[in-house]
Amino acid sequence: MADLQRARRAKSRLRAHLQDQAGVCGVGLVPHDGDWCVRVNVVREADREAVPREVAGVTVEVRVVGAVHPQR
C-alpha cells in the first residue's frame, strides 16, 4: 500500500534506474486498490524482465504498449 507521496518518490527512483533501459517508453503513477502504484510501459513482452515488481515498498505494474510515436 502506498500513498501518493510515497509513490512519487518510488517513481523518481525507478525512472532514474530505468533511464537508459531500451524498451521502456513511459513511467507514471496510477491508482491501485485504493492506493497508488508505479506503472511502467514497455515496448515488448521481453522488456518486462528489466523492471522490478516493487520499488521502496511500492507496487510496480508493467504494461506492454508497443512502440510509441508522436502524433502528426
ABEGO torsion letter per residue (X at the ends): XBBAAAAAAAAAAAAAAAAABBGBAEBBBBBBGGBBBBBBBBABAAAAAABBABBGGBBBBBBBAEBBBBBX
